[in-house]
């Protein structure tokens, strides 16, 4: 009896069909962009007043503070991406 290989499961064939030069499926990139738009739209959809107040407070931050939040966001995103694609 043969054991199934241990590790990451293979992606479905339809995701492998449209690989570009770097081996990344364009469908995956479009799906990621779509998820970003969904998550970005949830807060103003569910709590527009609170979102507006939060955005107004963000405009009052200094450039260095905004850069720090941007750096933390990029770092967390890269860490999550590395974790999700590790295997």
mmCIF file as gemmi writes it, N, C-alpha and C atoms, coordinates in Angstrom:
data_model
loop_
_atom_site.group_PDB
_atom_site.id
_atom_site.type_symbol
_atom_site.label_atom_id
_atom_site.label_alt_id
_atom_site.label_comp_id
_atom_site.label_asym_id
_atom_site.label_entity_id
_atom_site.label_seq_id
_atom_site.pdbx_PDB_ins_code
_atom_site.Cartn_x
_atom_site.Cartn_y
_atom_site.Cartn_z
_atom_site.occupancy
_atom_site.B_iso_or_equiv
_atom_site.pdbx_formal_charge
_atom_site.auth_seq_id
_atom_site.auth_asym_id
_atom_site.pdbx_PDB_model_num
ATOM 1 N N . UNK Axp A 1 ? 0.837 -1.171 0 1 0 ? 1 A 1
ATOM 2 C CA . UNK Axp A 1 ? 0 0 0 1 0 ? 1 A 1
ATOM 3 C C . UNK Axp A 1 ? 0.882 1.234 0 1 0 ? 1 A 1
ATOM 4 N N . UNK Axp A 2 ? 0.686 2.109 -0.96 1 0 ? 2 A 1
ATOM 5 C CA . UNK Axp A 2 ? 1.512 3.308 -1.083 1 0 ? 2 A 1
ATOM 6 C C . UNK Axp A 2 ? 0.939 4.418 -0.224 1 0 ? 2 A 1
ATOM 7 N N . UNK Axp A 3 ? 1.836 5.134 0.439 1 0 ? 3 A 1
ATOM 8 C CA . UNK Axp A 3 ? 1.424 6.259 1.26 1 0 ? 3 A 1
ATOM 9 C C . UNK Axp A 3 ? 1.354 7.517 0.408 1 0 ? 3 A 1
ATOM 10 N N . UNK Axp A 4 ? 0.408 8.353 0.72 1 0 ? 4 A 1
ATOM 11 C CA . UNK Axp A 4 ? 0.314 9.643 0.015 1 0 ? 4 A 1
ATOM 12 C C . UNK Axp A 4 ? 1.51 10.496 0.412 1 0 ? 4 A 1
ATOM 13 N N . UNK Axp A 5 ? 1.979 11.297 -0.513 1 0 ? 5 A 1
ATOM 14 C CA . UNK Axp A 5 ? 3.118 12.155 -0.216 1 0 ? 5 A 1
ATOM 15 C C . UNK Axp A 5 ? 2.73 13.192 0.832 1 0 ? 5 A 1
ATOM 16 N N . UNK Axp A 6 ? 3.653 13.472 1.715 1 0 ? 6 A 1
ATOM 17 C CA . UNK Axp A 6 ? 3.422 14.429 2.781 1 0 ? 6 A 1
ATOM 18 C C . UNK Axp A 6 ? 3.915 15.787 2.309 1 0 ? 6 A 1
ATOM 19 N N . UNK Axp A 7 ? 3.206 16.822 2.644 1 0 ? 7 A 1
ATOM 20 C CA . UNK Axp A 7 ? 3.61 18.173 2.253 1 0 ? 7 A 1
ATOM 21 C C . UNK Axp A 7 ? 2.429 18.951 1.738 1 0 ? 7 A 1
ATOM 22 N N . UNK Axp A 8 ? 2.744 19.964 0.968 1 0 ? 8 A 1
ATOM 23 C CA . UNK Axp A 8 ? 1.699 20.82 0.427 1 0 ? 8 A 1
ATOM 24 C C . UNK Axp A 8 ? 0.924 20.096 -0.659 1 0 ? 8 A 1
ATOM 25 N N . UNK Axp A 9 ? -0.402 20.239 -0.636 1 0 ? 9 A 1
ATOM 26 C CA . UNK Axp A 9 ? -1.187 19.65 -1.717 1 0 ? 9 A 1
ATOM 27 C C . UNK Axp A 9 ? -0.963 20.416 -3.008 1 0 ? 9 A 1
ATOM 28 N N . UNK Axp A 10 ? -1.083 19.734 -4.118 1 0 ? 10 A 1
ATOM 29 C CA . UNK Axp A 10 ? -0.929 20.405 -5.413 1 0 ? 10 A 1
ATOM 30 C C . UNK Axp A 10 ? -2.148 21.271 -5.678 1 0 ? 10 A 1
ATOM 31 N N . UNK Axp A 11 ? -1.921 22.457 -6.258 1 0 ? 11 A 1
ATOM 32 C CA . UNK Axp A 11 ? -3.068 23.296 -6.607 1 0 ? 11 A 1
ATOM 33 C C . UNK Axp A 11 ? -3.894 22.639 -7.709 1 0 ? 11 A 1
ATOM 34 N N . UNK Axp A 12 ? -5.15 23.014 -7.81 1 0 ? 12 A 1
ATOM 35 C CA . UNK Axp A 12 ? -5.986 22.454 -8.869 1 0 ? 12 A 1
ATOM 36 C C . UNK Axp A 12 ? -5.409 22.765 -10.242 1 0 ? 12 A 1
ATOM 37 N N . UNK Axp A 13 ? -5.626 21.893 -11.211 1 0 ? 13 A 1
ATOM 38 C CA . UNK Axp A 13 ? -5.041 22.082 -12.548 1 0 ? 13 A 1
ATOM 39 C C . UNK Axp A 13 ? -5.402 23.41 -13.205 1 0 ? 13 A 1
ATOM 40 N N . UNK Axp A 14 ? -6.617 23.925 -12.956 1 0 ? 14 A 1
ATOM 41 C CA . UNK Axp A 14 ? -6.997 25.186 -13.602 1 0 ? 14 A 1
ATOM 42 C C . UNK Axp A 14 ? -6.161 26.358 -13.091 1 0 ? 14 A 1
ATOM 43 N N . UNK Axp A 15 ? -5.593 26.245 -11.899 1 0 ? 15 A 1
ATOM 44 C CA . UNK Axp A 15 ? -4.731 27.311 -11.393 1 0 ? 15 A 1
ATOM 45 C C . UNK Axp A 15 ? -3.319 27.201 -11.949 1 0 ? 15 A 1
ATOM 46 N N . UNK Axp A 16 ? -2.949 26.043 -12.414 1 0 ? 16 A 1
ATOM 47 C CA . UNK Axp A 16 ? -1.614 25.855 -12.974 1 0 ? 16 A 1
ATOM 48 C C . UNK Axp A 16 ? -1.57 26.186 -14.466 1 0 ? 16 A 1
ATOM 49 N N . UNK Axp A 17 ? -2.726 26.285 -15.094 1 0 ? 17 A 1
ATOM 50 C CA . UNK Axp A 17 ? -2.765 26.443 -16.548 1 0 ? 17 A 1
ATOM 51 C C . UNK Axp A 17 ? -2.262 27.799 -17.03 1 0 ? 17 A 1
ATOM 52 N N . UNK Axp A 18 ? -2.471 28.857 -16.274 1 0 ? 18 A 1
ATOM 53 C CA . UNK Axp A 18 ? -2.144 30.199 -16.732 1 0 ? 18 A 1
ATOM 54 C C . UNK Axp A 18 ? -0.884 30.753 -16.08 1 0 ? 18 A 1
ATOM 55 N N . UNK Axp A 19 ? 0.099 29.937 -15.88 1 0 ? 19 A 1
ATOM 56 C CA . UNK Axp A 19 ? 1.33 30.408 -15.241 1 0 ? 19 A 1
ATOM 57 C C . UNK Axp A 19 ? 2.069 31.361 -16.164 1 0 ? 19 A 1
ATOM 58 N N . UNK Axp A 20 ? 2.573 32.418 -15.563 1 0 ? 20 A 1
ATOM 59 C CA . UNK Axp A 20 ? 3.394 33.369 -16.308 1 0 ? 20 A 1
ATOM 60 C C . UNK Axp A 20 ? 4.854 32.963 -16.275 1 0 ? 20 A 1
ATOM 61 N N . UNK Axp A 21 ? 5.729 33.898 -16.603 1 0 ? 21 A 1
ATOM 62 C CA . UNK Axp A 21 ? 7.164 33.607 -16.626 1 0 ? 21 A 1
ATOM 63 C C . UNK Axp A 21 ? 7.682 33.166 -15.266 1 0 ? 21 A 1
ATOM 64 N N . UNK Axp A 22 ? 7.147 33.737 -14.202 1 0 ? 22 A 1
ATOM 65 C CA . UNK Axp A 22 ? 7.653 33.433 -12.86 1 0 ? 22 A 1
ATOM 66 C C . UNK Axp A 22 ? 6.935 32.261 -12.206 1 0 ? 22 A 1
ATOM 67 N N . UNK Axp A 23 ? 6.029 31.614 -12.893 1 0 ? 23 A 1
ATOM 68 C CA . UNK Axp A 23 ? 5.354 30.439 -12.357 1 0 ? 23 A 1
ATOM 69 C C . UNK Axp A 23 ? 4.148 30.758 -11.499 1 0 ? 23 A 1
ATOM 70 N N . UNK Axp A 24 ? 3.71 32.016 -11.441 1 0 ? 24 A 1
ATOM 71 C CA . UNK Axp A 24 ? 2.558 32.399 -10.638 1 0 ? 24 A 1
ATOM 72 C C . UNK Axp A 24 ? 1.344 32.502 -11.544 1 0 ? 24 A 1
ATOM 73 N N . UNK Axp A 25 ? 0.285 31.888 -11.141 1 0 ? 25 A 1
ATOM 74 C CA . UNK Axp A 25 ? -0.941 31.931 -11.929 1 0 ? 25 A 1
ATOM 75 C C . UNK Axp A 25 ? -1.544 33.33 -11.862 1 0 ? 25 A 1
ATOM 76 N N . UNK Axp A 26 ? -1.93 33.851 -13.013 1 0 ? 26 A 1
ATOM 77 C CA . UNK Axp A 26 ? -2.544 35.173 -13.032 1 0 ? 26 A 1
ATOM 78 C C . UNK Axp A 26 ? -3.893 35.156 -12.314 1 0 ? 26 A 1
ATOM 79 N N . UNK Axp A 27 ? -4.555 34.012 -12.294 1 0 ? 27 A 1
ATOM 80 C CA . UNK Axp A 27 ? -5.825 33.906 -11.586 1 0 ? 27 A 1
ATOM 81 C C . UNK Axp A 27 ? -5.639 34.109 -10.089 1 0 ? 27 A 1
ATOM 82 N N . UNK Axp A 28 ? -4.55 33.618 -9.544 1 0 ? 28 A 1
ATOM 83 C CA . UNK Axp A 28 ? -4.278 33.788 -8.118 1 0 ? 28 A 1
ATOM 84 C C . UNK Axp A 28 ? -4.037 35.261 -7.805 1 0 ? 28 A 1
ATOM 85 N N . UNK Axp A 29 ? -3.308 35.951 -8.659 1 0 ? 29 A 1
ATOM 86 C CA . UNK Axp A 29 ? -3.048 37.374 -8.432 1 0 ? 29 A 1
ATOM 87 C C . UNK Axp A 29 ? -4.343 38.184 -8.493 1 0 ? 29 A 1
ATOM 88 N N . UNK Axp A 30 ? -5.213 37.882 -9.455 1 0 ? 30 A 1
ATOM 89 C CA . UNK Axp A 30 ? -6.488 38.587 -9.545 1 0 ? 30 A 1
ATOM 90 C C . UNK Axp A 30 ? -7.361 38.277 -8.332 1 0 ? 30 A 1
ATOM 91 N N . UNK Axp A 31 ? -7.335 37.031 -7.864 1 0 ? 31 A 1
ATOM 92 C CA . UNK Axp A 31 ? -8.113 36.667 -6.678 1 0 ? 31 A 1
ATOM 93 C C . UNK Axp A 31 ? -7.598 37.41 -5.449 1 0 ? 31 A 1
ATOM 94 N N . UNK Axp A 32 ? -6.278 37.557 -5.338 1 0 ? 32 A 1
ATOM 95 C CA . UNK Axp A 32 ? -5.705 38.294 -4.213 1 0 ? 32 A 1
ATOM 96 C C . UNK Axp A 32 ? -6.124 39.756 -4.263 1 0 ? 32 A 1
ATOM 97 N N . UNK Axp A 33 ? -6.092 40.36 -5.44 1 0 ? 33 A 1
ATOM 98 C CA . UNK Axp A 33 ? -6.519 41.75 -5.581 1 0 ? 33 A 1
ATOM 99 C C . UNK Axp A 33 ? -8.001 41.891 -5.228 1 0 ? 33 A 1
ATOM 100 N N . UNK Axp A 34 ? -8.807 40.94 -5.644 1 0 ? 34 A 1
ATOM 101 C CA . UNK Axp A 34 ? -10.235 40.981 -5.329 1 0 ? 34 A 1
ATOM 102 C C . UNK Axp A 34 ? -10.46 40.912 -3.82 1 0 ? 34 A 1
ATOM 103 N N . UNK Axp A 35 ? -9.702 40.064 -3.128 1 0 ? 35 A 1
ATOM 104 C CA . UNK Axp A 35 ? -9.843 39.971 -1.677 1 0 ? 35 A 1
ATOM 105 C C . UNK Axp A 35 ? -9.424 41.261 -0.99 1 0 ? 35 A 1
ATOM 106 N N . UNK Axp A 36 ? -8.389 41.91 -1.493 1 0 ? 36 A 1
ATOM 107 C CA . UNK Axp A 36 ? -7.976 43.203 -0.936 1 0 ? 36 A 1
ATOM 108 C C . UNK Axp A 36 ? -9.126 44.195 -1.047 1 0 ? 36 A 1
ATOM 109 N N . UNK Axp A 37 ? -9.757 44.252 -2.205 1 0 ? 37 A 1
ATOM 110 C CA . UNK Axp A 37 ? -10.868 45.18 -2.39 1 0 ? 37 A 1
ATOM 111 C C . UNK Axp A 37 ? -12.046 44.855 -1.473 1 0 ? 37 A 1
ATOM 112 N N . UNK Axp A 38 ? -12.319 43.57 -1.28 1 0 ? 38 A 1
ATOM 113 C CA . UNK Axp A 38 ? -13.404 43.175 -0.381 1 0 ? 38 A 1
ATOM 114 C C . UNK Axp A 38 ? -13.102 43.635 1.041 1 0 ? 38 A 1
ATOM 115 N N . UNK Axp A 39 ? -11.899 43.344 1.533 1 0 ? 39 A 1
ATOM 116 C CA . UNK Axp A 39 ? -11.544 43.726 2.897 1 0 ? 39 A 1
ATOM 117 C C . UNK Axp A 39 ? -11.479 45.242 3.067 1 0 ? 39 A 1
ATOM 118 N N . UNK Axp A 40 ? -10.992 45.951 2.062 1 0 ? 40 A 1
ATOM 119 C CA . UNK Axp A 40 ? -10.926 47.406 2.133 1 0 ? 40 A 1
ATOM 120 C C . UNK Axp A 40 ? -12.322 48.019 2.176 1 0 ? 40 A 1
ATOM 121 N N . UNK Axp A 41 ? -13.292 47.384 1.553 1 0 ? 41 A 1
ATOM 122 C CA . UNK Axp A 41 ? -14.633 47.934 1.51 1 0 ? 41 A 1
ATOM 123 C C . UNK Axp A 41 ? -15.51 47.572 2.694 1 0 ? 41 A 1
ATOM 124 N N . UNK Axp A 42 ? -15.116 46.59 3.49 1 0 ? 42 A 1
ATOM 125 C CA . UNK Axp A 42 ? -15.962 46.157 4.598 1 0 ? 42 A 1
ATOM 126 C C . UNK Axp A 42 ? -16.161 47.235 5.659 1 0 ? 42 A 1
ATOM 127 N N . UNK Axp A 43 ? -15.092 47.884 6.068 1 0 ? 43 A 1
ATOM 128 C CA . UNK Axp A 43 ? -15.203 48.852 7.169 1 0 ? 43 A 1
ATOM 129 C C . UNK Axp A 43 ? -16.084 50.041 6.803 1 0 ? 43 A 1
ATOM 130 N N . UNK Axp A 44 ? -15.852 50.7 5.641 1 0 ? 44 A 1
ATOM 131 C CA . UNK Axp A 44 ? -16.762 51.803 5.315 1 0 ? 44 A 1
ATOM 132 C C . UNK Axp A 44 ? -18.195 51.339 5.034 1 0 ? 44 A 1
ATOM 133 N N . UNK Axp A 45 ? -18.378 50.098 4.63 1 0 ? 45 A 1
ATOM 134 C CA . UNK Axp A 45 ? -19.725 49.581 4.409 1 0 ? 45 A 1
ATOM 135 C C . UNK Axp A 45 ? -20.461 49.37 5.727 1 0 ? 45 A 1
ATOM 136 N N . UNK Axp A 46 ? -19.77 48.784 6.71 1 0 ? 46 A 1
ATOM 137 C CA . UNK Axp A 46 ? -20.418 48.411 7.965 1 0 ? 46 A 1
ATOM 138 C C . UNK Axp A 46 ? -20.475 49.546 8.981 1 0 ? 46 A 1
ATOM 139 N N . UNK Axp A 47 ? -19.475 50.438 8.971 1 0 ? 47 A 1
ATOM 140 C CA . UNK Axp A 47 ? -19.429 51.527 9.949 1 0 ? 47 A 1
ATOM 141 C C . UNK Axp A 47 ? -18.871 52.79 9.301 1 0 ? 47 A 1
ATOM 142 N N . UNK Axp A 48 ? -19.634 53.428 8.427 1 0 ? 48 A 1
ATOM 143 C CA . UNK Axp A 48 ? -19.1 54.573 7.687 1 0 ? 48 A 1
ATOM 144 C C . UNK Axp A 48 ? -18.692 55.752 8.57 1 0 ? 48 A 1
ATOM 145 N N . UNK Axp A 49 ? -19.454 56.044 9.623 1 0 ? 49 A 1
ATOM 146 C CA . UNK Axp A 49 ? -19.102 57.16 10.5 1 0 ? 49 A 1
ATOM 147 C C . UNK Axp A 49 ? -17.793 56.927 11.222 1 0 ? 49 A 1
ATOM 148 N N . UNK Axp A 50 ? -17.646 55.743 11.754 1 0 ? 50 A 1
ATOM 149 C CA . UNK Axp A 50 ? -16.409 55.412 12.476 1 0 ? 50 A 1
ATOM 150 C C . UNK Axp A 50 ? -15.229 55.373 11.509 1 0 ? 50 A 1
ATOM 151 N N . UNK Axp A 51 ? -15.449 54.843 10.298 1 0 ? 51 A 1
ATOM 152 C CA . UNK Axp A 51 ? -14.385 54.816 9.292 1 0 ? 51 A 1
ATOM 153 C C . UNK Axp A 51 ? -13.947 56.234 8.952 1 0 ? 51 A 1
ATOM 154 N N . UNK Axp A 52 ? -14.903 57.156 8.792 1 0 ? 52 A 1
ATOM 155 C CA . UNK Axp A 52 ? -14.587 58.542 8.459 1 0 ? 52 A 1
ATOM 156 C C . UNK Axp A 52 ? -13.774 59.201 9.575 1 0 ? 52 A 1
ATOM 157 N N . UNK Axp A 53 ? -14.182 58.999 10.836 1 0 ? 53 A 1
ATOM 158 C CA . UNK Axp A 53 ? -13.443 59.578 11.973 1 0 ? 53 A 1
ATOM 159 C C . UNK Axp A 53 ? -12.029 59.01 12.042 1 0 ? 53 A 1
ATOM 160 N N . UNK Axp A 54 ? -11.904 57.711 11.807 1 0 ? 54 A 1
ATOM 161 C CA . UNK Axp A 54 ? -10.584 57.082 11.821 1 0 ? 54 A 1
ATOM 162 C C . UNK Axp A 54 ? -9.72 57.647 10.703 1 0 ? 54 A 1
ATOM 163 N N . UNK Axp A 55 ? -10.279 57.81 9.528 1 0 ? 55 A 1
ATOM 164 C CA . UNK Axp A 55 ? -9.529 58.356 8.403 1 0 ? 55 A 1
ATOM 165 C C . UNK Axp A 55 ? -9.103 59.793 8.676 1 0 ? 55 A 1
ATOM 166 N N . UNK Axp A 56 ? -9.993 60.596 9.303 1 0 ? 56 A 1
ATOM 167 C CA . UNK Axp A 56 ? -9.635 61.968 9.657 1 0 ? 56 A 1
ATOM 168 C C . UNK Axp A 56 ? -8.479 61.995 10.647 1 0 ? 56 A 1
ATOM 169 N N . UNK Axp A 57 ? -8.477 61.071 11.598 1 0 ? 57 A 1
ATOM 170 C CA . UNK Axp A 57 ? -7.365 61.002 12.553 1 0 ? 57 A 1
ATOM 171 C C . UNK Axp A 57 ? -6.071 60.597 11.858 1 0 ? 57 A 1
ATOM 172 N N . UNK Axp A 58 ? -6.174 59.732 10.86 1 0 ? 58 A 1
ATOM 173 C CA . UNK Axp A 58 ? -4.973 59.335 10.119 1 0 ? 58 A 1
ATOM 174 C C . UNK Axp A 58 ? -4.343 60.511 9.382 1 0 ? 58 A 1
ATOM 175 N N . UNK Axp A 59 ? -5.185 61.432 8.881 1 0 ? 59 A 1
ATOM 176 C CA . UNK Axp A 59 ? -4.642 62.584 8.157 1 0 ? 59 A 1
ATOM 177 C C . UNK Axp A 59 ? -3.894 63.53 9.078 1 0 ? 59 A 1
ATOM 178 N N . UNK Axp A 60 ? -4.114 63.421 10.383 1 0 ? 60 A 1
ATOM 179 C CA . UNK Axp A 60 ? -3.432 64.284 11.35 1 0 ? 60 A 1
ATOM 180 C C . UNK Axp A 60 ? -2.078 63.723 11.789 1 0 ? 60 A 1
ATOM 181 N N . UNK Axp A 61 ? -1.77 62.485 11.422 1 0 ? 61 A 1
ATOM 182 C CA . UNK Axp A 61 ? -0.489 61.89 11.81 1 0 ? 61 A 1
ATOM 183 C C . UNK Axp A 61 ? 0.65 62.505 11.01 1 0 ? 61 A 1
ATOM 184 N N . UNK Axp A 62 ? 1.823 62.479 11.61 1 0 ? 62 A 1
ATOM 185 C CA . UNK Axp A 62 ? 3.017 62.963 10.92 1 0 ? 62 A 1
ATOM 186 C C . UNK Axp A 62 ? 3.464 61.917 9.899 1 0 ? 62 A 1
ATOM 187 N N . UNK Axp A 63 ? 4.275 62.37 8.94 1 0 ? 63 A 1
ATOM 188 C CA . UNK Axp A 63 ? 4.748 61.467 7.879 1 0 ? 63 A 1
ATOM 189 C C . UNK Axp A 63 ? 5.476 60.253 8.451 1 0 ? 63 A 1
ATOM 190 N N . UNK Axp A 64 ? 6.293 60.454 9.442 1 0 ? 64 A 1
ATOM 191 C CA . UNK Axp A 64 ? 7.039 59.347 10.047 1 0 ? 64 A 1
ATOM 192 C C . UNK Axp A 64 ? 6.126 58.307 10.671 1 0 ? 64 A 1
ATOM 193 N N . UNK Axp A 65 ? 5.047 58.773 11.299 1 0 ? 65 A 1
ATOM 194 C CA . UNK Axp A 65 ? 4.09 57.853 11.905 1 0 ? 65 A 1
ATOM 195 C C . UNK Axp A 65 ? 3.367 57.033 10.833 1 0 ? 65 A 1
ATOM 196 N N . UNK Axp A 66 ? 2.983 57.704 9.752 1 0 ? 66 A 1
ATOM 197 C CA . UNK Axp A 66 ? 2.331 56.981 8.655 1 0 ? 66 A 1
ATOM 198 C C . UNK Axp A 66 ? 3.277 55.971 8.024 1 0 ? 66 A 1
ATOM 199 N N . UNK Axp A 67 ? 4.542 56.361 7.857 1 0 ? 67 A 1
ATOM 200 C CA . UNK Axp A 67 ? 5.519 55.429 7.292 1 0 ? 67 A 1
ATOM 201 C C . UNK Axp A 67 ? 5.693 54.21 8.183 1 0 ? 67 A 1
ATOM 202 N N . UNK Axp A 68 ? 5.692 54.432 9.507 1 0 ? 68 A 1
ATOM 203 C CA . UNK Axp A 68 ? 5.831 53.31 10.439 1 0 ? 68 A 1
ATOM 204 C C . UNK Axp A 68 ? 4.658 52.34 10.282 1 0 ? 68 A 1
ATOM 205 N N . UNK Axp A 69 ? 3.43 52.872 10.221 1 0 ? 69 A 1
ATOM 206 C CA . UNK Axp A 69 ? 2.268 52.001 10.039 1 0 ? 69 A 1
ATOM 207 C C . UNK Axp A 69 ? 2.338 51.281 8.691 1 0 ? 69 A 1
ATOM 208 N N . UNK Axp A 70 ? 2.805 51.975 7.676 1 0 ? 70 A 1
ATOM 209 C CA . UNK Axp A 70 ? 2.983 51.333 6.372 1 0 ? 70 A 1
ATOM 210 C C . UNK Axp A 70 ? 4.008 50.221 6.427 1 0 ? 70 A 1
ATOM 211 N N . UNK Axp A 71 ? 5.123 50.473 7.126 1 0 ? 71 A 1
ATOM 212 C CA . UNK Axp A 71 ? 6.174 49.459 7.27 1 0 ? 71 A 1
ATOM 213 C C . UNK Axp A 71 ? 5.657 48.237 8.023 1 0 ? 71 A 1
ATOM 214 N N . UNK Axp A 72 ? 4.932 48.472 9.099 1 0 ? 72 A 1
ATOM 215 C CA . UNK Axp A 72 ? 4.366 47.356 9.873 1 0 ? 72 A 1
ATOM 216 C C . UNK Axp A 72 ? 3.375 46.57 9.015 1 0 ? 72 A 1
ATOM 217 N N . UNK Axp A 73 ? 2.552 47.272 8.257 1 0 ? 73 A 1
ATOM 218 C CA . UNK Axp A 73 ? 1.573 46.604 7.402 1 0 ? 73 A 1
ATOM 219 C C . UNK Axp A 73 ? 2.255 45.758 6.337 1 0 ? 73 A 1
ATOM 220 N N . UNK Axp A 74 ? 3.272 46.313 5.684 1 0 ? 74 A 1
ATOM 221 C CA . UNK Axp A 74 ? 4.014 45.553 4.667 1 0 ? 74 A 1
ATOM 222 C C . UNK Axp A 74 ? 4.705 44.355 5.304 1 0 ? 74 A 1
ATOM 223 N N . UNK Axp A 75 ? 5.317 44.558 6.46 1 0 ? 75 A 1
ATOM 224 C CA . UNK Axp A 75 ? 5.998 43.454 7.148 1 0 ? 75 A 1
ATOM 225 C C . UNK Axp A 75 ? 5.052 42.333 7.522 1 0 ? 75 A 1
ATOM 226 N N . UNK Axp A 76 ? 3.893 42.693 8.078 1 0 ? 76 A 1
ATOM 227 C CA . UNK Axp A 76 ? 2.914 41.67 8.437 1 0 ? 76 A 1
ATOM 228 C C . UNK Axp A 76 ? 2.38 40.956 7.198 1 0 ? 76 A 1
ATOM 229 N N . UNK Axp A 77 ? 2.161 41.712 6.136 1 0 ? 77 A 1
ATOM 230 C CA . UNK Axp A 77 ? 1.686 41.103 4.9 1 0 ? 77 A 1
ATOM 231 C C . UNK Axp A 77 ? 2.685 40.13 4.321 1 0 ? 77 A 1
ATOM 232 N N . UNK Axp A 78 ? 3.967 40.517 4.316 1 0 ? 78 A 1
ATOM 233 C CA . UNK Axp A 78 ? 5.009 39.615 3.804 1 0 ? 78 A 1
ATOM 234 C C . UNK Axp A 78 ? 5.16 38.383 4.683 1 0 ? 78 A 1
ATOM 235 N N . UNK Axp A 79 ? 5.068 38.567 5.997 1 0 ? 79 A 1
ATOM 236 C CA . UNK Axp A 79 ? 5.162 37.421 6.909 1 0 ? 79 A 1
ATOM 237 C C . UNK Axp A 79 ? 3.992 36.458 6.691 1 0 ? 79 A 1
ATOM 238 N N . UNK Axp A 80 ? 2.795 37.01 6.531 1 0 ? 80 A 1
ATOM 239 C CA . UNK Axp A 80 ? 1.621 36.168 6.28 1 0 ? 80 A 1
ATOM 240 C C . UNK Axp A 80 ? 1.743 35.457 4.935 1 0 ? 80 A 1
ATOM 241 N N . UNK Axp A 81 ? 2.232 36.155 3.931 1 0 ? 81 A 1
ATOM 242 C CA . UNK Axp A 81 ? 2.424 35.543 2.628 1 0 ? 81 A 1
ATOM 243 C C . UNK Axp A 81 ? 3.459 34.421 2.684 1 0 ? 81 A 1
ATOM 244 N N . UNK Axp A 82 ? 4.56 34.653 3.396 1 0 ? 82 A 1
ATOM 245 C CA . UNK Axp A 82 ? 5.582 33.616 3.544 1 0 ? 82 A 1
ATOM 246 C C . UNK Axp A 82 ? 5.022 32.409 4.293 1 0 ? 82 A 1
ATOM 247 N N . UNK Axp A 83 ? 4.233 32.663 5.33 1 0 ? 83 A 1
ATOM 248 C CA . UNK Axp A 83 ? 3.642 31.562 6.091 1 0 ? 83 A 1
ATOM 249 C C . UNK Axp A 83 ? 2.652 30.776 5.226 1 0 ? 83 A 1
ATOM 250 N N . UNK Axp A 84 ? 1.844 31.514 4.447 1 0 ? 84 A 1
ATOM 251 C CA . UNK Axp A 84 ? 0.82 30.856 3.635 1 0 ? 84 A 1
ATOM 252 C C . UNK Axp A 84 ? 1.41 30.05 2.5 1 0 ? 84 A 1
ATOM 253 N N . UNK Axp A 85 ? 2.556 30.448 2 1 0 ? 85 A 1
ATOM 254 C CA . UNK Axp A 85 ? 3.149 29.751 0.858 1 0 ? 85 A 1
ATOM 255 C C . UNK Axp A 85 ? 4.304 28.845 1.248 1 0 ? 85 A 1
ATOM 256 N N . UNK Axp A 86 ? 4.577 28.749 2.543 1 0 ? 86 A 1
ATOM 257 C CA . UNK Axp A 86 ? 5.667 27.867 3.002 1 0 ? 86 A 1
ATOM 258 C C . UNK Axp A 86 ? 5.287 26.416 2.761 1 0 ? 86 A 1
ATOM 259 N N . UNK Axp A 87 ? 6.279 25.667 2.485 1 0 ? 87 A 1
ATOM 260 C CA . UNK Axp A 87 ? 5.943 24.255 2.297 1 0 ? 87 A 1
ATOM 261 C C . UNK Axp A 87 ? 7.011 23.492 1.788 1 0 ? 87 A 1
